[in-house]
């Protein structure tokens, strides 16, 4: 199973937080923080918080990961990703991700 596909199906390999972490790129951290501050109306996101190795990879996680309801649900059920859950297609927890990033569903389906 591809480890760079997050629990919800997002591709961590394309995530700027992961890229900034792997490349130790402080300019990308700063740009990502500024972008996410505006996108999510979250002024508390600072460049130093932009560190993540990927949702299911060992290592540092972006601070939101500890609060992520999707990640928590997957872990509570003993799954690797939502793809293992029979309720994925009707799940309201992951629905918003799949609504805004439809390729996340495709990523999950390709894992099986």
Backbone as XML, in Angstrom:
<?xml version="1.0"?>
<chain id="A" units="angstrom">
  <residue number="1" name="UNK">
    <atom name="N" x="0.853" y="-1.183" z="0.000"/>
    <atom name="CA" x="0.000" y="0.000" z="0.000"/>
    <atom name="C" x="0.893" y="1.239" z="0.000"/>
  </residue>
  <residue number="2" name="UNK">
    <atom name="N" x="0.621" y="2.152" z="-0.896"/>
    <atom name="CA" x="1.413" y="3.379" z="-0.989"/>
    <atom name="C" x="1.271" y="4.200" z="0.288"/>
  </residue>
  <residue number="3" name="UNK">
    <atom name="N" x="2.374" y="4.406" z="0.987"/>
    <atom name="CA" x="2.350" y="5.111" z="2.263"/>
    <atom name="C" x="2.165" y="6.616" z="2.115"/>
  </residue>
  <residue number="4" name="UNK">
    <atom name="N" x="2.353" y="7.158" z="0.936"/>
    <atom name="CA" x="2.212" y="8.595" z="0.789"/>
    <atom name="C" x="0.790" y="9.010" z="0.436"/>
  </residue>
  <residue number="5" name="UNK">
    <atom name="N" x="-0.119" y="8.062" z="0.433"/>
    <atom name="CA" x="-1.543" y="8.387" z="0.335"/>
    <atom name="C" x="-2.053" y="8.476" z="1.771"/>
  </residue>
  <residue number="6" name="UNK">
    <atom name="N" x="-2.603" y="9.639" z="2.108"/>
    <atom name="CA" x="-3.093" y="9.876" z="3.468"/>
    <atom name="C" x="-4.321" y="9.019" z="3.761"/>
  </residue>
  <residue number="7" name="UNK">
    <atom name="N" x="-4.710" y="8.978" z="5.013"/>
    <atom name="CA" x="-5.893" y="8.221" z="5.425"/>
    <atom name="C" x="-7.114" y="8.575" z="4.583"/>
  </residue>
  <residue number="8" name="UNK">
    <atom name="N" x="-7.264" y="9.853" z="4.248"/>
    <atom name="CA" x="-8.426" y="10.346" z="3.511"/>
    <atom name="C" x="-8.285" y="10.195" z="2.004"/>
  </residue>
  <residue number="9" name="UNK">
    <atom name="N" x="-7.076" y="9.903" z="1.535"/>
    <atom name="CA" x="-6.842" y="9.753" z="0.110"/>
    <atom name="C" x="-6.019" y="10.862" z="-0.515"/>
  </residue>
  <residue number="10" name="UNK">
    <atom name="N" x="-5.753" y="11.934" z="0.236"/>
    <atom name="CA" x="-4.902" y="12.991" z="-0.301"/>
    <atom name="C" x="-3.507" y="12.426" z="-0.564"/>
  </residue>
  <residue number="11" name="UNK">
    <atom name="N" x="-2.839" y="12.966" z="-1.561"/>
    <atom name="CA" x="-1.505" y="12.509" z="-1.908"/>
    <atom name="C" x="-0.473" y="13.361" z="-1.182"/>
  </residue>
  <residue number="12" name="UNK">
    <atom name="N" x="0.121" y="12.828" z="-0.143"/>
    <atom name="CA" x="1.107" y="13.564" z="0.654"/>
    <atom name="C" x="2.334" y="13.940" z="-0.176"/>
  </residue>
  <residue number="13" name="UNK">
    <atom name="N" x="2.612" y="13.173" z="-1.212"/>
    <atom name="CA" x="3.777" y="13.448" z="-2.042"/>
    <atom name="C" x="3.685" y="14.817" z="-2.708"/>
  </residue>
  <residue number="14" name="UNK">
    <atom name="N" x="2.472" y="15.291" z="-2.945"/>
    <atom name="CA" x="2.282" y="16.584" z="-3.606"/>
    <atom name="C" x="2.054" y="17.721" z="-2.612"/>
  </residue>
  <residue number="15" name="UNK">
    <atom name="N" x="2.051" y="17.437" z="-1.335"/>
    <atom name="CA" x="1.771" y="18.434" z="-0.305"/>
    <atom name="C" x="2.990" y="19.321" z="-0.055"/>
  </residue>
  <residue number="16" name="UNK">
    <atom name="N" x="2.751" y="20.634" z="-0.047"/>
    <atom name="CA" x="3.844" y="21.577" z="0.172"/>
    <atom name="C" x="4.479" y="21.440" z="1.556"/>
  </residue>
  <residue number="17" name="UNK">
    <atom name="N" x="3.705" y="21.061" z="2.552"/>
    <atom name="CA" x="4.281" y="20.871" z="3.892"/>
    <atom name="C" x="5.283" y="19.722" z="3.883"/>
  </residue>
  <residue number="18" name="UNK">
    <atom name="N" x="4.940" y="18.632" z="3.221"/>
    <atom name="CA" x="5.856" y="17.497" z="3.134"/>
    <atom name="C" x="7.078" y="17.860" z="2.312"/>
  </residue>
  <residue number="19" name="UNK">
    <atom name="N" x="6.858" y="18.534" z="1.183"/>
    <atom name="CA" x="7.987" y="18.952" z="0.342"/>
    <atom name="C" x="8.942" y="19.845" z="1.135"/>
  </residue>
  <residue number="20" name="UNK">
    <atom name="N" x="8.393" y="20.808" z="1.864"/>
    <atom name="CA" x="9.227" y="21.720" z="2.654"/>
    <atom name="C" x="10.022" y="20.961" z="3.709"/>
  </residue>
  <residue number="21" name="UNK">
    <atom name="N" x="9.406" y="19.951" z="4.302"/>
    <atom name="CA" x="10.070" y="19.154" z="5.327"/>
    <atom name="C" x="11.192" y="18.318" z="4.731"/>
  </residue>
  <residue number="22" name="UNK">
    <atom name="N" x="10.883" y="17.589" z="3.676"/>
    <atom name="CA" x="11.866" y="16.703" z="3.041"/>
    <atom name="C" x="13.042" y="17.499" z="2.482"/>
  </residue>
  <residue number="23" name="UNK">
    <atom name="N" x="12.735" y="18.666" z="1.895"/>
    <atom name="CA" x="13.785" y="19.500" z="1.287"/>
    <atom name="C" x="14.414" y="20.479" z="2.289"/>
  </residue>
  <residue number="24" name="UNK">
    <atom name="N" x="13.862" y="20.526" z="3.509"/>
    <atom name="CA" x="14.278" y="21.509" z="4.519"/>
    <atom name="C" x="14.303" y="22.913" z="3.906"/>
  </residue>
  <residue number="25" name="UNK">
    <atom name="N" x="13.180" y="23.259" z="3.284"/>
    <atom name="CA" x="13.058" y="24.483" z="2.507"/>
    <atom name="C" x="12.255" y="25.528" z="3.283"/>
  </residue>
  <residue number="26" name="UNK">
    <atom name="N" x="12.947" y="26.462" z="3.901"/>
    <atom name="CA" x="12.282" y="27.472" z="4.725"/>
    <atom name="C" x="11.458" y="28.463" z="3.908"/>
  </residue>
  <residue number="27" name="UNK">
    <atom name="N" x="11.851" y="28.726" z="2.682"/>
    <atom name="CA" x="11.051" y="29.617" z="1.825"/>
    <atom name="C" x="9.707" y="28.971" z="1.491"/>
  </residue>
  <residue number="28" name="UNK">
    <atom name="N" x="9.720" y="27.676" z="1.224"/>
    <atom name="CA" x="8.468" y="26.963" z="0.948"/>
    <atom name="C" x="7.609" y="26.886" z="2.208"/>
  </residue>
  <residue number="29" name="UNK">
    <atom name="N" x="8.238" y="26.729" z="3.374"/>
    <atom name="CA" x="7.487" y="26.745" z="4.633"/>
    <atom name="C" x="6.760" y="28.080" z="4.792"/>
  </residue>
  <residue number="30" name="UNK">
    <atom name="N" x="7.476" y="29.163" z="4.534"/>
    <atom name="CA" x="6.899" y="30.496" z="4.675"/>
    <atom name="C" x="5.749" y="30.698" z="3.683"/>
  </residue>
  <residue number="31" name="UNK">
    <atom name="N" x="5.964" y="30.333" z="2.432"/>
    <atom name="CA" x="4.928" y="30.489" z="1.409"/>
    <atom name="C" x="3.708" y="29.626" z="1.728"/>
  </residue>
  <residue number="32" name="UNK">
    <atom name="N" x="3.938" y="28.423" z="2.204"/>
    <atom name="CA" x="2.836" y="27.516" z="2.547"/>
    <atom name="C" x="2.052" y="28.057" z="3.735"/>
  </residue>
  <residue number="33" name="UNK">
    <atom name="N" x="2.744" y="28.546" z="4.737"/>
    <atom name="CA" x="2.062" y="29.117" z="5.909"/>
    <atom name="C" x="1.181" y="30.287" z="5.483"/>
  </residue>
  <residue number="34" name="UNK">
    <atom name="N" x="1.717" y="31.168" z="4.655"/>
    <atom name="CA" x="0.940" y="32.321" z="4.196"/>
    <atom name="C" x="-0.282" y="31.875" z="3.393"/>
  </residue>
  <residue number="35" name="UNK">
    <atom name="N" x="-0.085" y="30.922" z="2.522"/>
    <atom name="CA" x="-1.188" y="30.397" z="1.708"/>
    <atom name="C" x="-2.270" y="29.759" z="2.580"/>
  </residue>
  <residue number="36" name="UNK">
    <atom name="N" x="-1.850" y="28.922" z="3.529"/>
    <atom name="CA" x="-2.811" y="28.227" z="4.385"/>
    <atom name="C" x="-3.488" y="29.178" z="5.366"/>
  </residue>
  <residue number="37" name="UNK">
    <atom name="N" x="-2.792" y="30.225" z="5.802"/>
    <atom name="CA" x="-3.412" y="31.227" z="6.669"/>
    <atom name="C" x="-4.631" y="31.822" z="5.968"/>
  </residue>
  <residue number="38" name="UNK">
    <atom name="N" x="-4.465" y="32.158" z="4.704"/>
    <atom name="CA" x="-5.561" y="32.751" z="3.938"/>
    <atom name="C" x="-6.617" y="31.711" z="3.574"/>
  </residue>
  <residue number="39" name="UNK">
    <atom name="N" x="-6.187" y="30.558" z="3.076"/>
    <atom name="CA" x="-7.118" y="29.514" z="2.636"/>
    <atom name="C" x="-8.049" y="29.062" z="3.752"/>
  </residue>
  <residue number="40" name="UNK">
    <atom name="N" x="-7.475" y="28.884" z="4.936"/>
    <atom name="CA" x="-8.228" y="28.315" z="6.055"/>
    <atom name="C" x="-8.587" y="29.346" z="7.115"/>
  </residue>
  <residue number="41" name="UNK">
    <atom name="N" x="-8.328" y="30.626" z="6.810"/>
    <atom name="CA" x="-8.595" y="31.700" z="7.759"/>
    <atom name="C" x="-7.991" y="31.348" z="9.127"/>
  </residue>
  <residue number="42" name="UNK">
    <atom name="N" x="-6.723" y="30.990" z="9.095"/>
    <atom name="CA" x="-6.014" y="30.517" z="10.288"/>
    <atom name="C" x="-4.696" y="31.264" z="10.456"/>
  </residue>
  <residue number="43" name="UNK">
    <atom name="N" x="-4.760" y="32.471" z="11.020"/>
    <atom name="CA" x="-3.532" y="33.254" z="11.180"/>
    <atom name="C" x="-2.512" y="32.607" z="12.117"/>
  </residue>
  <residue number="44" name="UNK">
    <atom name="N" x="-2.930" y="31.610" z="12.880"/>
    <atom name="CA" x="-2.007" y="30.953" z="13.809"/>
    <atom name="C" x="-1.024" y="30.011" z="13.110"/>
  </residue>
  <residue number="45" name="UNK">
    <atom name="N" x="-1.235" y="29.727" z="11.829"/>
    <atom name="CA" x="-0.302" y="28.872" z="11.098"/>
    <atom name="C" x="0.960" y="29.687" z="10.805"/>
  </residue>
  <residue number="46" name="UNK">
    <atom name="N" x="2.056" y="29.223" z="11.330"/>
    <atom name="CA" x="3.344" y="29.902" z="11.191"/>
    <atom name="C" x="4.297" y="29.021" z="10.378"/>
  </residue>
  <residue number="47" name="UNK">
    <atom name="N" x="5.292" y="29.617" z="9.732"/>
    <atom name="CA" x="6.242" y="28.829" z="8.942"/>
    <atom name="C" x="6.888" y="27.684" z="9.732"/>
  </residue>
  <residue number="48" name="UNK">
    <atom name="N" x="7.178" y="27.930" z="11.012"/>
    <atom name="CA" x="7.822" y="26.873" z="11.813"/>
    <atom name="C" x="6.896" y="25.689" z="12.091"/>
  </residue>
  <residue number="49" name="UNK">
    <atom name="N" x="5.596" y="25.848" z="11.834"/>
    <atom name="CA" x="4.665" y="24.725" z="12.029"/>
    <atom name="C" x="4.507" y="23.893" z="10.765"/>
  </residue>
  <residue number="50" name="UNK">
    <atom name="N" x="5.117" y="24.333" z="9.669"/>
    <atom name="CA" x="5.011" y="23.612" z="8.402"/>
    <atom name="C" x="6.081" y="22.534" z="8.355"/>
  </residue>
  <residue number="51" name="UNK">
    <atom name="N" x="5.779" y="21.433" z="8.990"/>
    <atom name="CA" x="6.650" y="20.264" z="9.050"/>
    <atom name="C" x="5.783" y="19.019" z="9.041"/>
  </residue>
  <residue number="52" name="UNK">
    <atom name="N" x="5.997" y="18.139" z="8.082"/>
    <atom name="CA" x="5.220" y="16.902" z="8.021"/>
    <atom name="C" x="5.917" y="15.923" z="7.090"/>
  </residue>
  <residue number="53" name="UNK">
    <atom name="N" x="5.998" y="14.680" z="7.510"/>
    <atom name="CA" x="6.584" y="13.637" z="6.669"/>
    <atom name="C" x="5.525" y="12.875" z="5.895"/>
  </residue>
  <residue number="54" name="UNK">
    <atom name="N" x="4.260" y="13.129" z="6.219"/>
    <atom name="CA" x="3.148" y="12.430" z="5.570"/>
    <atom name="C" x="2.265" y="11.791" z="6.620"/>
  </residue>
  <residue number="55" name="UNK">
    <atom name="N" x="0.992" y="11.730" z="6.344"/>
    <atom name="CA" x="-0.018" y="11.267" z="7.299"/>
    <atom name="C" x="0.290" y="9.891" z="7.891"/>
  </residue>
  <residue number="56" name="UNK">
    <atom name="N" x="0.748" y="8.982" z="7.046"/>
    <atom name="CA" x="0.956" y="7.611" z="7.515"/>
    <atom name="C" x="2.423" y="7.223" z="7.606"/>
  </residue>
  <residue number="57" name="UNK">
    <atom name="N" x="3.307" y="8.173" z="7.382"/>
    <atom name="CA" x="4.738" y="7.939" z="7.490"/>
    <atom name="C" x="5.192" y="8.184" z="8.932"/>
  </residue>
  <residue number="58" name="UNK">
    <atom name="N" x="6.259" y="7.552" z="9.321"/>
    <atom name="CA" x="6.871" y="7.863" z="10.614"/>
    <atom name="C" x="7.474" y="9.250" z="10.529"/>
  </residue>
  <residue number="59" name="UNK">
    <atom name="N" x="7.498" y="9.934" z="11.630"/>
    <atom name="CA" x="8.128" y="11.243" z="11.672"/>
    <atom name="C" x="7.158" y="12.335" z="12.062"/>
  </residue>
  <residue number="60" name="UNK">
    <atom name="N" x="7.622" y="13.557" z="11.926"/>
    <atom name="CA" x="6.873" y="14.731" z="12.341"/>
    <atom name="C" x="5.592" y="14.885" z="11.518"/>
  </residue>
  <residue number="61" name="UNK">
    <atom name="N" x="4.569" y="15.435" z="12.158"/>
    <atom name="CA" x="3.280" y="15.692" z="11.507"/>
    <atom name="C" x="2.929" y="17.163" z="11.658"/>
  </residue>
  <residue number="62" name="UNK">
    <atom name="N" x="2.182" y="17.681" z="10.706"/>
    <atom name="CA" x="1.630" y="19.024" z="10.818"/>
    <atom name="C" x="0.724" y="19.037" z="12.044"/>
  </residue>
  <residue number="63" name="UNK">
    <atom name="N" x="0.683" y="20.122" z="12.760"/>
    <atom name="CA" x="-0.046" y="20.190" z="14.032"/>
    <atom name="C" x="-1.512" y="19.764" z="13.918"/>
  </residue>
  <residue number="64" name="UNK">
    <atom name="N" x="-2.157" y="20.015" z="12.806"/>
    <atom name="CA" x="-3.564" y="19.653" z="12.644"/>
    <atom name="C" x="-3.774" y="18.131" z="12.679"/>
  </residue>
  <residue number="65" name="UNK">
    <atom name="N" x="-2.778" y="17.367" z="12.323"/>
    <atom name="CA" x="-2.925" y="15.907" z="12.247"/>
    <atom name="C" x="-3.425" y="15.292" z="13.556"/>
  </residue>
  <residue number="66" name="UNK">
    <atom name="N" x="-3.006" y="15.852" z="14.668"/>
    <atom name="CA" x="-3.454" y="15.299" z="15.956"/>
    <atom name="C" x="-4.933" y="15.558" z="16.193"/>
  </residue>
  <residue number="67" name="UNK">
    <atom name="N" x="-5.511" y="16.518" z="15.482"/>
    <atom name="CA" x="-6.934" y="16.846" z="15.602"/>
    <atom name="C" x="-7.778" y="16.271" z="14.473"/>
  </residue>
  <residue number="68" name="UNK">
    <atom name="N" x="-7.144" y="15.729" z="13.456"/>
    <atom name="CA" x="-7.845" y="15.274" z="12.256"/>
    <atom name="C" x="-8.828" y="14.152" z="12.580"/>
  </residue>
  <residue number="69" name="UNK">
    <atom name="N" x="-10.096" y="14.445" z="12.381"/>
    <atom name="CA" x="-11.150" y="13.475" z="12.680"/>
    <atom name="C" x="-11.055" y="12.246" z="11.779"/>
  </residue>
  <residue number="70" name="UNK">
    <atom name="N" x="-10.654" y="12.454" z="10.540"/>
    <atom name="CA" x="-10.529" y="11.341" z="9.594"/>
    <atom name="C" x="-9.425" y="10.399" z="10.054"/>
  </residue>
  <residue number="71" name="UNK">
    <atom name="N" x="-8.270" y="10.951" z="10.327"/>
    <atom name="CA" x="-7.126" y="10.153" z="10.783"/>
    <atom name="C" x="-7.473" y="9.416" z="12.083"/>
  </residue>
  <residue number="72" name="UNK">
    <atom name="N" x="-8.149" y="10.101" z="12.991"/>
    <atom name="CA" x="-8.555" y="9.480" z="14.252"/>
    <atom name="C" x="-9.510" y="8.316" z="14.042"/>
  </residue>
  <residue number="73" name="UNK">
    <atom name="N" x="-10.461" y="8.483" z="13.137"/>
    <atom name="CA" x="-11.431" y="7.420" z="12.840"/>
    <atom name="C" x="-10.732" y="6.205" z="12.238"/>
  </residue>
  <residue number="74" name="UNK">
    <atom name="N" x="-9.857" y="6.441" z="11.276"/>
    <atom name="CA" x="-9.123" y="5.347" z="10.624"/>
    <atom name="C" x="-8.310" y="4.575" z="11.659"/>
  </residue>
  <residue number="75" name="UNK">
    <atom name="N" x="-7.599" y="5.284" z="12.510"/>
    <atom name="CA" x="-6.781" y="4.629" z="13.535"/>
    <atom name="C" x="-7.649" y="3.862" z="14.540"/>
  </residue>
  <residue number="76" name="UNK">
    <atom name="N" x="-8.781" y="4.455" z="14.940"/>
    <atom name="CA" x="-9.679" y="3.806" z="15.906"/>
    <atom name="C" x="-10.236" y="2.494" z="15.358"/>
  </residue>
  <residue number="77" name="UNK">
    <atom name="N" x="-10.445" y="2.447" z="14.052"/>
    <atom name="CA" x="-10.980" y="1.231" z="13.423"/>
    <atom name="C" x="-9.883" y="0.231" z="13.079"/>
  </residue>
  <residue number="78" name="UNK">
    <atom name="N" x="-8.632" y="0.612" z="13.270"/>
    <atom name="CA" x="-7.519" y="-0.285" z="12.972"/>
    <atom name="C" x="-7.200" y="-0.376" z="11.488"/>
  </residue>
  <residue number="79" name="UNK">
    <atom name="N" x="-7.609" y="0.614" z="10.717"/>
    <atom name="CA" x="-7.368" y="0.633" z="9.279"/>
    <atom name="C" x="-6.107" y="1.431" z="8.968"/>
  </residue>
  <residue number="80" name="UNK">
    <atom name="N" x="-5.667" y="1.306" z="7.733"/>
    <atom name="CA" x="-4.580" y="2.138" z="7.211"/>
    <atom name="C" x="-5.152" y="3.395" z="6.575"/>
  </residue>
  <residue number="81" name="UNK">
    <atom name="N" x="-6.251" y="3.237" z="5.821"/>
    <atom name="CA" x="-6.901" y="4.360" z="5.144"/>
    <atom name="C" x="-8.409" y="4.138" z="5.132"/>
  </residue>
  <residue number="82" name="UNK">
    <atom name="N" x="-9.124" y="5.138" z="4.676"/>
    <atom name="CA" x="-10.581" y="5.040" z="4.528"/>
    <atom name="C" x="-10.976" y="3.973" z="3.505"/>
  </residue>
  <residue number="83" name="UNK">
    <atom name="N" x="-10.056" y="3.595" z="2.629"/>
    <atom name="CA" x="-10.368" y="2.606" z="1.589"/>
    <atom name="C" x="-10.799" y="1.267" z="2.179"/>
  </residue>
  <residue number="84" name="UNK">
    <atom name="N" x="-10.422" y="0.989" z="3.399"/>
    <atom name="CA" x="-10.762" y="-0.277" z="4.037"/>
    <atom name="C" x="-12.150" y="-0.265" z="4.671"/>
  </residue>
  <residue number="85" name="UNK">
    <atom name="N" x="-12.763" y="0.901" z="4.729"/>
    <atom name="CA" x="-14.046" y="1.048" z="5.415"/>
    <atom name="C" x="-15.212" y="0.870" z="4.437"/>
  </residue>
  <residue number="86" name="UNK">
    <atom name="N" x="-16.142" y="0.014" z="4.787"/>
    <atom name="CA" x="-17.319" y="-0.243" z="3.950"/>
    <atom name="C" x="-18.216" y="0.984" z="3.841"/>
  </residue>
  <residue number="87" name="UNK">
    <atom name="N" x="-18.079" y="1.924" z="4.772"/>
    <atom name="CA" x="-18.929" y="3.124" z="4.783"/>
    <atom name="C" x="-18.302" y="4.327" z="4.085"/>
  </residue>
  <residue number="88" name="UNK">
    <atom name="N" x="-17.167" y="4.145" z="3.430"/>
    <atom name="CA" x="-16.450" y="5.283" z="2.858"/>
    <atom name="C" x="-17.323" y="6.125" z="1.923"/>
  </residue>
  <residue number="89" name="UNK">
    <atom name="N" x="-18.094" y="5.507" z="1.065"/>
    <atom name="CA" x="-18.876" y="6.248" z="0.061"/>
    <atom name="C" x="-19.934" y="7.152" z="0.680"/>
  </residue>
  <residue number="90" name="UNK">
    <atom name="N" x="-20.394" y="6.821" z="1.874"/>
    <atom name="CA" x="-21.452" y="7.608" z="2.520"/>
    <atom name="C" x="-20.970" y="8.319" z="3.783"/>
  </residue>
  <residue number="91" name="UNK">
    <atom name="N" x="-19.696" y="8.221" z="4.070"/>
    <atom name="CA" x="-19.137" y="8.787" z="5.292"/>
    <atom name="C" x="-19.137" y="10.313" z="5.262"/>
  </residue>
  <residue number="92" name="UNK">
    <atom name="N" x="-19.712" y="10.912" z="6.271"/>
    <atom name="CA" x="-19.748" y="12.368" z="6.373"/>
    <atom name="C" x="-18.430" y="12.945" z="6.900"/>
  </residue>
  <residue number="93" name="UNK">
    <atom name="N" x="-17.643" y="12.124" z="7.551"/>
    <atom name="CA" x="-16.371" y="12.596" z="8.095"/>
    <atom name="C" x="-15.398" y="12.930" z="6.962"/>
  </residue>
  <residue number="94" name="UNK">
    <atom name="N" x="-15.311" y="12.085" z="5.965"/>
    <atom name="CA" x="-14.367" y="12.288" z="4.862"/>
    <atom name="C" x="-15.012" y="12.982" z="3.659"/>
  </residue>
  <residue number="95" name="UNK">
    <atom name="N" x="-16.296" y="13.207" z="3.707"/>
    <atom name="CA" x="-17.036" y="13.756" z="2.561"/>
    <atom name="C" x="-16.489" y="15.093" z="2.077"/>
  </residue>
  <residue number="96" name="UNK">
    <atom name="N" x="-16.111" y="15.976" z="2.972"/>
    <atom name="CA" x="-15.644" y="17.305" z="2.566"/>
    <atom name="C" x="-14.339" y="17.217" z="1.774"/>
  </residue>
  <residue number="97" name="UNK">
    <atom name="N" x="-13.455" y="16.344" z="2.193"/>
    <atom name="CA" x="-12.201" y="16.169" z="1.447"/>
    <atom name="C" x="-12.529" y="15.673" z="0.046"/>
  </residue>
  <residue number="98" name="UNK">
    <atom name="N" x="-13.382" y="14.668" z="-0.028"/>
    <atom name="CA" x="-13.699" y="14.074" z="-1.321"/>
    <atom name="C" x="-14.495" y="15.022" z="-2.212"/>
  </residue>
  <residue number="99" name="UNK">
    <atom name="N" x="-15.257" y="15.919" z="-1.607"/>
    <atom name="CA" x="-16.006" y="16.913" z="-2.377"/>
    <atom name="C" x="-15.045" y="17.907" z="-3.032"/>
  </residue>
  <residue number="100" name="UNK">
    <atom name="N" x="-14.057" y="18.362" z="-2.287"/>
    <atom name="CA" x="-13.141" y="19.390" z="-2.776"/>
    <atom name="C" x="-11.932" y="18.831" z="-3.518"/>
  </residue>
  <residue number="101" name="UNK">
    <atom name="N" x="-11.598" y="17.571" z="-3.252"/>
    <atom name="CA" x="-10.454" y="16.938" z="-3.918"/>
    <atom name="C" x="-10.882" y="15.542" z="-4.388"/>
  </residue>
  <residue number="102" name="UNK">
    <atom name="N" x="-11.642" y="15.477" z="-5.487"/>
    <atom name="CA" x="-12.169" y="14.189" z="-5.947"/>
    <atom name="C" x="-11.106" y="13.132" z="-6.234"/>
  </residue>
  <residue number="103" name="UNK">
    <atom name="N" x="-9.885" y="13.564" z="-6.587"/>
    <atom name="CA" x="-8.843" y="12.565" z="-6.850"/>
    <atom name="C" x="-8.471" y="11.783" z="-5.599"/>
  </residue>
  <residue number="104" name="UNK">
    <atom name="N" x="-8.847" y="12.279" z="-4.418"/>
    <atom name="CA" x="-8.587" y="11.533" z="-3.185"/>
    <atom name="C" x="-9.353" y="10.209" z="-3.195"/>
  </residue>
  <residue number="105" name="UNK">
    <atom name="N" x="-10.564" y="10.224" z="-3.732"/>
    <atom name="CA" x="-11.348" y="8.984" z="-3.833"/>
    <atom name="C" x="-10.641" y="8.019" z="-4.776"/>
  </residue>
  <residue number="106" name="UNK">
    <atom name="N" x="-10.185" y="8.532" z="-5.899"/>
    <atom name="CA" x="-9.472" y="7.703" z="-6.876"/>
    <atom name="C" x="-8.228" y="7.091" z="-6.234"/>
  </residue>
  <residue number="107" name="UNK">
    <atom name="N" x="-7.484" y="7.905" z="-5.493"/>
    <atom name="CA" x="-6.288" y="7.394" z="-4.819"/>
    <atom name="C" x="-6.630" y="6.239" z="-3.888"/>
  </residue>
  <residue number="108" name="UNK">
    <atom name="N" x="-7.703" y="6.381" z="-3.129"/>
    <atom name="CA" x="-8.109" y="5.325" z="-2.188"/>
    <atom name="C" x="-8.539" y="4.069" z="-2.927"/>
  </residue>
  <residue number="109" name="UNK">
    <atom name="N" x="-9.283" y="4.227" z="-3.995"/>
    <atom name="CA" x="-9.742" y="3.050" z="-4.766"/>
    <atom name="C" x="-8.568" y="2.297" z="-5.391"/>
  </residue>
  <residue number="110" name="UNK">
    <atom name="N" x="-7.525" y="3.023" z="-5.745"/>
    <atom name="CA" x="-6.350" y="2.388" z="-6.352"/>
    <atom name="C" x="-5.519" y="1.604" z="-5.339"/>
  </residue>
  <residue number="111" name="UNK">
    <atom name="N" x="-5.752" y="1.841" z="-4.058"/>
    <atom name="CA" x="-5.009" y="1.110" z="-3.020"/>
    <atom name="C" x="-5.489" y="-0.331" z="-2.886"/>
  </residue>
  <residue number="112" name="UNK">
    <atom name="N" x="-6.720" y="-0.581" z="-3.244"/>
    <atom name="CA" x="-7.281" y="-1.945" z="-3.086"/>
    <atom name="C" x="-7.042" y="-2.811" z="-4.287"/>
  </residue>
</chain>
